[in-house]
Amino acid sequence: MSDGKRTMKVSLTEAQYDVLQAALASAFSEWHYTERARDRQTLLRANTQLHLAWEQGIRA
């Protein structure tokens, strides 16, 4: 049975890490607000931002 968790090991340059860290902080901030507001649309947007942040971090 899967617990829904995935582990990924990647190598990032310092610049990639900085981009990813900033984007994740922004997405987490919006997610935290959403948890209090219980706004599904905002949660979906935060999830999308998190996904895009990961992709941007890898490509930076």
N, CA, C and O atoms as a Tripos MOL2 file, in Angstrom:
@<TRIPOS>MOLECULE
protein
  240   239    60     0     0
PROTEIN
NO_CHARGES

@<TRIPOS>ATOM
      1 N           0.8410   -1.1780    0.0000 N.3       1 MET1
      2 CA          0.0000    0.0000    0.0000 C.3       1 MET1
      3 C           0.8890    1.2460    0.0000 C.2       1 MET1
      4 O           1.8610    1.3140    0.7520 O.2       1 MET1
      5 N           0.5620    2.2200   -0.8340 N.am      2 SER2
      6 CA          1.3270    3.4540   -0.9160 C.3       2 SER2
      7 C           0.8390    4.4450    0.1280 C.2       2 SER2
      8 O          -0.3620    4.5760    0.3590 O.2       2 SER2
      9 N           1.7770    5.1400    0.7540 N.am      3 ASP3
     10 CA          1.4010    6.1610    1.7280 C.3       3 ASP3
     11 C           1.2700    7.5310    1.0700 C.2       3 ASP3
     12 O           1.0750    8.5300    1.7620 O.2       3 ASP3
     13 N           1.3750    7.5920   -0.2490 N.am      4 GLY4
     14 CA          1.2170    8.8440   -0.9800 C.3       4 GLY4
     15 C           2.4670    9.7090   -1.0020 C.2       4 GLY4
     16 O           2.4300   10.8270   -1.5160 O.2       4 GLY4
     17 N           3.5590    9.2230   -0.4630 N.am      5 LYS5
     18 CA          4.7910   10.0030   -0.4340 C.3       5 LYS5
     19 C           5.7330    9.5210   -1.5250 C.2       5 LYS5
     20 O           5.8240    8.3280   -1.8160 O.2       5 LYS5
     21 N           6.4340   10.4870   -2.1230 N.am      6 ARG6
     22 CA          7.4530   10.1510   -3.1100 C.3       6 ARG6
     23 C           8.7460   10.8340   -2.7060 C.2       6 ARG6
     24 O           8.7330   11.9440   -2.1750 O.2       6 ARG6
     25 N           9.8370   10.1830   -2.9550 N.am      7 THR7
     26 CA         11.1430   10.7490   -2.6610 C.3       7 THR7
     27 C          11.9030   10.8970   -3.9670 C.2       7 THR7
     28 O          11.9080    9.9970   -4.8060 O.2       7 THR7
     29 N          12.5480   12.0500   -4.1250 N.am      8 MET8
     30 CA         13.3110   12.3030   -5.3330 C.3       8 MET8
     31 C          14.6400   12.9300   -4.9250 C.2       8 MET8
     32 O          14.6770   13.8270   -4.0830 O.2       8 MET8
     33 N          15.7060   12.4670   -5.5100 N.am      9 LYS9
     34 CA         17.0220   13.0190   -5.2230 C.3       9 LYS9
     35 C          17.4990   13.7430   -6.4710 C.2       9 LYS9
     36 O          17.5990   13.1480   -7.5450 O.2       9 LYS9
     37 N          17.7960   15.0360   -6.3250 N.am     10 VAL10
     38 CA         18.2610   15.8330   -7.4600 C.3      10 VAL10
     39 C          19.4680   16.6650   -7.0310 C.2      10 VAL10
     40 O          19.6960   16.8910   -5.8430 O.2      10 VAL10
     41 N          20.2200   17.1040   -8.0060 N.am     11 SER11
     42 CA         21.3340   18.0190   -7.7570 C.3      11 SER11
     43 C          20.9520   19.3790   -8.3190 C.2      11 SER11
     44 O          20.5170   19.4850   -9.4660 O.2      11 SER11
     45 N          21.1140   20.4170   -7.5090 N.am     12 LEU12
     46 CA         20.7820   21.7710   -7.9320 C.3      12 LEU12
     47 C          22.0020   22.6650   -7.7940 C.2      12 LEU12
     48 O          22.8190   22.4910   -6.8900 O.2      12 LEU12
     49 N          22.1120   23.6320   -8.7100 N.am     13 THR13
     50 CA         23.1320   24.6580   -8.5280 C.3      13 THR13
     51 C          22.6410   25.5930   -7.4290 C.2      13 THR13
     52 O          21.4780   25.5300   -7.0310 O.2      13 THR13
     53 N          23.5100   26.4450   -6.9480 N.am     14 GLU14
     54 CA         23.1010   27.3930   -5.9050 C.3      14 GLU14
     55 C          21.9880   28.3100   -6.4210 C.2      14 GLU14
     56 O          21.0520   28.6210   -5.6850 O.2      14 GLU14
     57 N          22.0860   28.7430   -7.6800 N.am     15 ALA15
     58 CA         21.0570   29.6070   -8.2650 C.3      15 ALA15
     59 C          19.7190   28.8770   -8.3620 C.2      15 ALA15
     60 O          18.6760   29.4550   -8.0580 O.2      15 ALA15
     61 N          19.7410   27.6170   -8.7810 N.am     16 GLN16
     62 CA         18.5110   26.8320   -8.8600 C.3      16 GLN16
     63 C          17.8910   26.6840   -7.4790 C.2      16 GLN16
     64 O          16.6760   26.8080   -7.3190 O.2      16 GLN16
     65 N          18.7230   26.4210   -6.4880 N.am     17 TYR17
     66 CA         18.2310   26.2590   -5.1230 C.3      17 TYR17
     67 C          17.5790   27.5490   -4.6310 C.2      17 TYR17
     68 O          16.5190   27.5070   -4.0060 O.2      17 TYR17
     69 N          18.2050   28.6960   -4.9080 N.am     18 ASP18
     70 CA         17.6580   29.9820   -4.4750 C.3      18 ASP18
     71 C          16.2980   30.2500   -5.1070 C.2      18 ASP18
     72 O          15.3760   30.7070   -4.4320 O.2      18 ASP18
     73 N          16.1700   29.9660   -6.4140 N.am     19 VAL19
     74 CA         14.8900   30.1500   -7.1110 C.3      19 VAL19
     75 C          13.8330   29.2350   -6.5090 C.2      19 VAL19
     76 O          12.7160   29.6690   -6.2280 O.2      19 VAL19
     77 N          14.1820   27.9870   -6.3150 N.am     20 LEU20
     78 CA         13.2410   27.0150   -5.7680 C.3      20 LEU20
     79 C          12.8300   27.3870   -4.3510 C.2      20 LEU20
     80 O          11.6500   27.3110   -4.0100 O.2      20 LEU20
     81 N          13.7830   27.7850   -3.5280 N.am     21 GLN21
     82 CA         13.4840   28.1420   -2.1430 C.3      21 GLN21
     83 C          12.5230   29.3330   -2.0800 C.2      21 GLN21
     84 O          11.5790   29.3180   -1.2900 O.2      21 GLN21
     85 N          12.7490   30.3570   -2.8950 N.am     22 ALA22
     86 CA         11.8790   31.5310   -2.9020 C.3      22 ALA22
     87 C          10.4730   31.1730   -3.3810 C.2      22 ALA22
     88 O           9.4830   31.6270   -2.8060 O.2      22 ALA22
     89 N          10.3880   30.3680   -4.4240 N.am     23 ALA23
     90 CA          9.0790   29.9810   -4.9570 C.3      23 ALA23
     91 C           8.3190   29.0960   -3.9740 C.2      23 ALA23
     92 O           7.1070   29.2450   -3.8170 O.2      23 ALA23
     93 N           9.0180   28.1810   -3.3150 N.am     24 LEU24
     94 CA          8.3640   27.3220   -2.3280 C.3      24 LEU24
     95 C           7.8820   28.1350   -1.1360 C.2      24 LEU24
     96 O           6.8050   27.8680   -0.6030 O.2      24 LEU24
     97 N           8.6580   29.1180   -0.7120 N.am     25 ALA25
     98 CA          8.2470   29.9710    0.4030 C.3      25 ALA25
     99 C           6.9700   30.7240    0.0450 C.2      25 ALA25
    100 O           6.0710   30.8560    0.8760 O.2      25 ALA25
    101 N           6.8890   31.2140   -1.1810 N.am     26 SER26
    102 CA          5.6940   31.9200   -1.6410 C.3      26 SER26
    103 C           4.4890   30.9840   -1.6930 C.2      26 SER26
    104 O           3.4010   31.3390   -1.2400 O.2      26 SER26
    105 N           4.6870   29.8030   -2.2410 N.am     27 ALA27
    106 CA          3.5900   28.8330   -2.3270 C.3      27 ALA27
    107 C           3.1410   28.3980   -0.9410 C.2      27 ALA27
    108 O           1.9420   28.2490   -0.7060 O.2      27 ALA27
    109 N           4.0770   28.1900   -0.0140 N.am     28 PHE28
    110 CA          3.7100   27.7840    1.3390 C.3      28 PHE28
    111 C           2.9300   28.8840    2.0370 C.2      28 PHE28
    112 O           1.9640   28.6090    2.7480 O.2      28 PHE28
    113 N           3.3440   30.1210    1.8370 N.am     29 SER29
    114 CA          2.6490   31.2510    2.4490 C.3      29 SER29
    115 C           1.1970   31.2910    1.9850 C.2      29 SER29
    116 O           0.2890   31.4910    2.7930 O.2      29 SER29
    117 N           0.9790   31.1010    0.6950 N.am     30 GLU30
    118 CA         -0.3830   31.0980    0.1650 C.3      30 GLU30
    119 C          -1.1520   29.8820    0.6750 C.2      30 GLU30
    120 O          -2.3380   29.9970    0.9840 O.2      30 GLU30
    121 N          -0.5060   28.7240    0.7700 N.am     31 TRP31
    122 CA         -1.1600   27.5200    1.2810 C.3      31 TRP31
    123 C          -1.5810   27.7270    2.7260 C.2      31 TRP31
    124 O          -2.6890   27.3480    3.1080 O.2      31 TRP31
    125 N          -0.7040   28.3300    3.5440 N.am     32 HIS32
    126 CA         -1.0070   28.5570    4.9620 C.3      32 HIS32
    127 C          -2.2290   29.4590    5.0900 C.2      32 HIS32
    128 O          -3.1130   29.2010    5.9080 O.2      32 HIS32
    129 N          -2.2790   30.5150    4.2830 N.am     33 TYR33
    130 CA         -3.4420   31.4050    4.2900 C.3      33 TYR33
    131 C          -4.6940   30.6270    3.8980 C.2      33 TYR33
    132 O          -5.7560   30.8120    4.4930 O.2      33 TYR33
    133 N          -4.5710   29.7720    2.9120 N.am     34 THR34
    134 CA         -5.6980   28.9850    2.4210 C.3      34 THR34
    135 C          -6.2270   28.0470    3.4870 C.2      34 THR34
    136 O          -7.4370   27.8670    3.6200 O.2      34 THR34
    137 N          -5.3210   27.4470    4.2470 N.am     35 GLU35
    138 CA         -5.7490   26.5400    5.3040 C.3      35 GLU35
    139 C          -6.6520   27.2630    6.2850 C.2      35 GLU35
    140 O          -7.6190   26.6850    6.7820 O.2      35 GLU35
    141 N          -6.3490   28.5130    6.5670 N.am     36 ARG36
    142 CA         -7.1840   29.2800    7.4930 C.3      36 ARG36
    143 C          -8.4780   29.7110    6.8160 C.2      36 ARG36
    144 O          -9.5330   29.7320    7.4480 O.2      36 ARG36
    145 N          -8.4030   30.0530    5.5360 N.am     37 ALA37
    146 CA         -9.5730   30.5580    4.8230 C.3      37 ALA37
    147 C         -10.4680   29.4370    4.3050 C.2      37 ALA37
    148 O         -11.6480   29.6600    4.0360 O.2      37 ALA37
    149 N          -9.9130   28.2270    4.1630 N.am     38 ARG38
    150 CA        -10.6580   27.0860    3.6130 C.3      38 ARG38
    151 C         -11.1900   27.3900    2.2170 C.2      38 ARG38
    152 O         -12.3290   27.0550    1.8930 O.2      38 ARG38
    153 N         -10.3760   28.0150    1.4110 N.am     39 ASP39
    154 CA        -10.7650   28.4040    0.0570 C.3      39 ASP39
    155 C         -10.1480   27.4230   -0.9370 C.2      39 ASP39
    156 O          -8.9450   27.4670   -1.1910 O.2      39 ASP39
    157 N         -10.9560   26.5570   -1.4890 N.am     40 ARG40
    158 CA        -10.4610   25.5040   -2.3840 C.3      40 ARG40
    159 C          -9.7260   26.0640   -3.6000 C.2      40 ARG40
    160 O          -8.6950   25.5220   -3.9980 O.2      40 ARG40
    161 N         -10.2340   27.1220   -4.1840 N.am     41 GLN41
    162 CA         -9.6060   27.6800   -5.3810 C.3      41 GLN41
    163 C          -8.1960   28.1780   -5.0810 C.2      41 GLN41
    164 O          -7.2820   27.9770   -5.8810 O.2      41 GLN41
    165 N          -8.0200   28.8230   -3.9390 N.am     42 THR42
    166 CA         -6.6990   29.3190   -3.5710 C.3      42 THR42
    167 C          -5.7530   28.1630   -3.3050 C.2      42 THR42
    168 O          -4.5720   28.2320   -3.6490 O.2      42 THR42
    169 N          -6.2630   27.1010   -2.6960 N.am     43 LEU43
    170 CA         -5.4360   25.9270   -2.4370 C.3      43 LEU43
    171 C          -4.9660   25.3020   -3.7520 C.2      43 LEU43
    172 O          -3.8070   24.9050   -3.8770 O.2      43 LEU43
    173 N          -5.8600   25.2170   -4.7200 N.am     44 LEU44
    174 CA         -5.4780   24.6770   -6.0260 C.3      44 LEU44
    175 C          -4.4190   25.5560   -6.6910 C.2      44 LEU44
    176 O          -3.4790   25.0460   -7.3010 O.2      44 LEU44
    177 N          -4.5720   26.8690   -6.5740 N.am     45 ARG45
    178 CA         -3.6020   27.7980   -7.1530 C.3      45 ARG45
    179 C          -2.2370   27.6380   -6.4650 C.2      45 ARG45
    180 O          -1.2000   27.6610   -7.1270 O.2      45 ARG45
    181 N          -2.2450   27.4780   -5.1400 N.am     46 ALA46
    182 CA         -0.9890   27.2880   -4.4060 C.3      46 ALA46
    183 C          -0.3130   25.9870   -4.8240 C.2      46 ALA46
    184 O           0.9100   25.9290   -4.9530 O.2      46 ALA46
    185 N          -1.1120   24.9470   -5.0330 N.am     47 ASN47
    186 CA         -0.5600   23.6670   -5.4700 C.3      47 ASN47
    187 C           0.0780   23.8050   -6.8550 C.2      47 ASN47
    188 O           1.1440   23.2450   -7.1140 O.2      47 ASN47
    189 N          -0.5770   24.5470   -7.7320 N.am     48 THR48
    190 CA         -0.0310   24.7910   -9.0640 C.3      48 THR48
    191 C           1.2740   25.5730   -8.9650 C.2      48 THR48
    192 O           2.2350   25.2690   -9.6710 O.2      48 THR48
    193 N           1.3100   26.5800   -8.0900 N.am     49 GLN49
    194 CA          2.5320   27.3650   -7.9030 C.3      49 GLN49
    195 C           3.6700   26.4880   -7.4020 C.2      49 GLN49
    196 O           4.8160   26.6430   -7.8250 O.2      49 GLN49
    197 N           3.3540   25.5760   -6.5080 N.am     50 LEU50
    198 CA          4.3650   24.6710   -5.9800 C.3      50 LEU50
    199 C           4.9520   23.8150   -7.1040 C.2      50 LEU50
    200 O           6.1670   23.6320   -7.1880 O.2      50 LEU50
    201 N           4.0760   23.2960   -7.9620 N.am     51 HIS51
    202 CA          4.5230   22.4770   -9.0930 C.3      51 HIS51
    203 C           5.3970   23.3020  -10.0440 C.2      51 HIS51
    204 O           6.4530   22.8450  -10.4800 O.2      51 HIS51
    205 N           4.9480   24.5150  -10.3590 N.am     52 LEU52
    206 CA          5.7170   25.3760  -11.2570 C.3      52 LEU52
    207 C           7.0460   25.7720  -10.6280 C.2      52 LEU52
    208 O           8.0570   25.8740  -11.3220 O.2      52 LEU52
    209 N           7.0480   25.9960   -9.3180 N.am     53 ALA53
    210 CA          8.2830   26.3580   -8.6190 C.3      53 ALA53
    211 C           9.3030   25.2440   -8.7500 C.2      53 ALA53
    212 O          10.4880   25.4950   -8.9650 O.2      53 ALA53
    213 N           8.8400   24.0260   -8.6200 N.am     54 TRP54
    214 CA          9.7440   22.8770   -8.7510 C.3      54 TRP54
    215 C          10.3490   22.8540  -10.1540 C.2      54 TRP54
    216 O          11.5590   22.6900  -10.3130 O.2      54 TRP54
    217 N           9.4990   23.0200  -11.1710 N.am     55 GLU55
    218 CA          9.9940   23.0000  -12.5470 C.3      55 GLU55
    219 C          10.9610   24.1470  -12.8110 C.2      55 GLU55
    220 O          11.9850   23.9550  -13.4670 O.2      55 GLU55
    221 N          10.6460   25.3380  -12.3060 N.am     56 GLN56
    222 CA         11.5290   26.4890  -12.4990 C.3      56 GLN56
    223 C          12.8590   26.2680  -11.7940 C.2      56 GLN56
    224 O          13.9130   26.6200  -12.3240 O.2      56 GLN56
    225 N          12.8120   25.6930  -10.6180 N.am     57 GLY57
    226 CA         14.0370   25.4290   -9.8670 C.3      57 GLY57
    227 C          14.9470   24.4640  -10.5940 C.2      57 GLY57
    228 O          16.1690   24.6160  -10.5710 O.2      57 GLY57
    229 N          14.3630   23.4820  -11.2350 N.am     58 ILE58
    230 CA         15.1440   22.4930  -11.9650 C.3      58 ILE58
    231 C          15.7550   23.1100  -13.2250 C.2      58 ILE58
    232 O          16.8760   22.7700  -13.6020 O.2      58 ILE58
    233 N          15.0270   24.0080  -13.8700 N.am     59 ARG59
    234 CA         15.4850   24.5870  -15.1390 C.3      59 ARG59
    235 C          16.3810   25.8030  -14.9750 C.2      59 ARG59
    236 O          17.0820   26.1790  -15.9150 O.2      59 ARG59
    237 N          16.3750   26.4290  -13.7960 N.am     60 ALA60
    238 CA         17.1220   27.6890  -13.6000 C.3      60 ALA60
    239 C          18.6080   27.5080  -13.8700 C.2      60 ALA60
    240 O          19.3780   28.4610  -13.7530 O.2      60 ALA60
@<TRIPOS>BOND
     1     1     2 1
     2     2     3 1
     3     3     4 2
     4     3     5 am
     5     5     6 1
     6     6     7 1
     7     7     8 2
     8     7     9 am
     9     9    10 1
    10    10    11 1
    11    11    12 2
    12    11    13 am
    13    13    14 1
    14    14    15 1
    15    15    16 2
    16    15    17 am
    17    17    18 1
    18    18    19 1
    19    19    20 2
    20    19    21 am
    21    21    22 1
    22    22    23 1
    23    23    24 2
    24    23    25 am
    25    25    26 1
    26    26    27 1
    27    27    28 2
    28    27    29 am
    29    29    30 1
    30    30    31 1
    31    31    32 2
    32    31    33 am
    33    33    34 1
    34    34    35 1
    35    35    36 2
    36    35    37 am
    37    37    38 1
    38    38    39 1
    39    39    40 2
    40    39    41 am
    41    41    42 1
    42    42    43 1
    43    43    44 2
    44    43    45 am
    45    45    46 1
    46    46    47 1
    47    47    48 2
    48    47    49 am
    49    49    50 1
    50    50    51 1
    51    51    52 2
    52    51    53 am
    53    53    54 1
    54    54    55 1
    55    55    56 2
    56    55    57 am
    57    57    58 1
    58    58    59 1
    59    59    60 2
    60    59    61 am
    61    61    62 1
    62    62    63 1
    63    63    64 2
    64    63    65 am
    65    65    66 1
    66    66    67 1
    67    67    68 2
    68    67    69 am
    69    69    70 1
    70    70    71 1
    71    71    72 2
    72    71    73 am
    73    73    74 1
    74    74    75 1
    75    75    76 2
    76    75    77 am
    77    77    78 1
    78    78    79 1
    79    79    80 2
    80    79    81 am
    81    81    82 1
    82    82    83 1
    83    83    84 2
    84    83    85 am
    85    85    86 1
    86    86    87 1
    87    87    88 2
    88    87    89 am
    89    89    90 1
    90    90    91 1
    91    91    92 2
    92    91    93 am
    93    93    94 1
    94    94    95 1
    95    95    96 2
    96    95    97 am
    97    97    98 1
    98    98    99 1
    99    99   100 2
   100    99   101 am
   101   101   102 1
   102   102   103 1
   103   103   104 2
   104   103   105 am
   105   105   106 1
   106   106   107 1
   107   107   108 2
   108   107   109 am
   109   109   110 1
   110   110   111 1
   111   111   112 2
   112   111   113 am
   113   113   114 1
   114   114   115 1
   115   115   116 2
   116   115   117 am
   117   117   118 1
   118   118   119 1
   119   119   120 2
   120   119   121 am
   121   121   122 1
   122   122   123 1
   123   123   124 2
   124   123   125 am
   125   125   126 1
   126   126   127 1
   127   127   128 2
   128   127   129 am
   129   129   130 1
   130   130   131 1
   131   131   132 2
   132   131   133 am
   133   133   134 1
   134   134   135 1
   135   135   136 2
   136   135   137 am
   137   137   138 1
   138   138   139 1
   139   139   140 2
   140   139   141 am
   141   141   142 1
   142   142   143 1
   143   143   144 2
   144   143   145 am
   145   145   146 1
   146   146   147 1
   147   147   148 2
   148   147   149 am
   149   149   150 1
   150   150   151 1
   151   151   152 2
   152   151   153 am
   153   153   154 1
   154   154   155 1
   155   155   156 2
   156   155   157 am
   157   157   158 1
   158   158   159 1
   159   159   160 2
   160   159   161 am
   161   161   162 1
   162   162   163 1
   163   163   164 2
   164   163   165 am
   165   165   166 1
   166   166   167 1
   167   167   168 2
   168   167   169 am
   169   169   170 1
   170   170   171 1
   171   171   172 2
   172   171   173 am
   173   173   174 1
   174   174   175 1
   175   175   176 2
   176   175   177 am
   177   177   178 1
   178   178   179 1
   179   179   180 2
   180   179   181 am
   181   181   182 1
   182   182   183 1
   183   183   184 2
   184   183   185 am
   185   185   186 1
   186   186   187 1
   187   187   188 2
   188   187   189 am
   189   189   190 1
   190   190   191 1
   191   191   192 2
   192   191   193 am
   193   193   194 1
   194   194   195 1
   195   195   196 2
   196   195   197 am
   197   197   198 1
   198   198   199 1
   199   199   200 2
   200   199   201 am
   201   201   202 1
   202   202   203 1
   203   203   204 2
   204   203   205 am
   205   205   206 1
   206   206   207 1
   207   207   208 2
   208   207   209 am
   209   209   210 1
   210   210   211 1
   211   211   212 2
   212   211   213 am
   213   213   214 1
   214   214   215 1
   215   215   216 2
   216   215   217 am
   217   217   218 1
   218   218   219 1
   219   219   220 2
   220   219   221 am
   221   221   222 1
   222   222   223 1
   223   223   224 2
   224   223   225 am
   225   225   226 1
   226   226   227 1
   227   227   228 2
   228   227   229 am
   229   229   230 1
   230   230   231 1
   231   231   232 2
   232   231   233 am
   233   233   234 1
   234   234   235 1
   235   235   236 2
   236   235   237 am
   237   237   238 1
   238   238   239 1
   239   239   240 2
@<TRIPOS>SUBSTRUCTURE
     1 MET1         2 RESIDUE 1 A MET
     2 SER2         6 RESIDUE 1 A SER
     3 ASP3        10 RESIDUE 1 A ASP
     4 GLY4        14 RESIDUE 1 A GLY
     5 LYS5        18 RESIDUE 1 A LYS
     6 ARG6        22 RESIDUE 1 A ARG
     7 THR7        26 RESIDUE 1 A THR
     8 MET8        30 RESIDUE 1 A MET
     9 LYS9        34 RESIDUE 1 A LYS
    10 VAL10       38 RESIDUE 1 A VAL
    11 SER11       42 RESIDUE 1 A SER
    12 LEU12       46 RESIDUE 1 A LEU
    13 THR13       50 RESIDUE 1 A THR
    14 GLU14       54 RESIDUE 1 A GLU
    15 ALA15       58 RESIDUE 1 A ALA
    16 GLN16       62 RESIDUE 1 A GLN
    17 TYR17       66 RESIDUE 1 A TYR
    18 ASP18       70 RESIDUE 1 A ASP
    19 VAL19       74 RESIDUE 1 A VAL
    20 LEU20       78 RESIDUE 1 A LEU
    21 GLN21       82 RESIDUE 1 A GLN
    22 ALA22       86 RESIDUE 1 A ALA
    23 ALA23       90 RESIDUE 1 A ALA
    24 LEU24       94 RESIDUE 1 A LEU
    25 ALA25       98 RESIDUE 1 A ALA
    26 SER26      102 RESIDUE 1 A SER
    27 ALA27      106 RESIDUE 1 A ALA
    28 PHE28      110 RESIDUE 1 A PHE
    29 SER29      114 RESIDUE 1 A SER
    30 GLU30      118 RESIDUE 1 A GLU
    31 TRP31      122 RESIDUE 1 A TRP
    32 HIS32      126 RESIDUE 1 A HIS
    33 TYR33      130 RESIDUE 1 A TYR
    34 THR34      134 RESIDUE 1 A THR
    35 GLU35      138 RESIDUE 1 A GLU
    36 ARG36      142 RESIDUE 1 A ARG
    37 ALA37      146 RESIDUE 1 A ALA
    38 ARG38      150 RESIDUE 1 A ARG
    39 ASP39      154 RESIDUE 1 A ASP
    40 ARG40      158 RESIDUE 1 A ARG
    41 GLN41      162 RESIDUE 1 A GLN
    42 THR42      166 RESIDUE 1 A THR
    43 LEU43      170 RESIDUE 1 A LEU
    44 LEU44      174 RESIDUE 1 A LEU
    45 ARG45      178 RESIDUE 1 A ARG
    46 ALA46      182 RESIDUE 1 A ALA
    47 ASN47      186 RESIDUE 1 A ASN
    48 THR48      190 RESIDUE 1 A THR
    49 GLN49      194 RESIDUE 1 A GLN
    50 LEU50      198 RESIDUE 1 A LEU
    51 HIS51      202 RESIDUE 1 A HIS
    52 LEU52      206 RESIDUE 1 A LEU
    53 ALA53      210 RESIDUE 1 A ALA
    54 TRP54      214 RESIDUE 1 A TRP
    55 GLU55      218 RESIDUE 1 A GLU
    56 GLN56      222 RESIDUE 1 A GLN
    57 GLY57      226 RESIDUE 1 A GLY
    58 ILE58      230 RESIDUE 1 A ILE
    59 ARG59      234 RESIDUE 1 A ARG
    60 ALA60      238 RESIDUE 1 A ALA
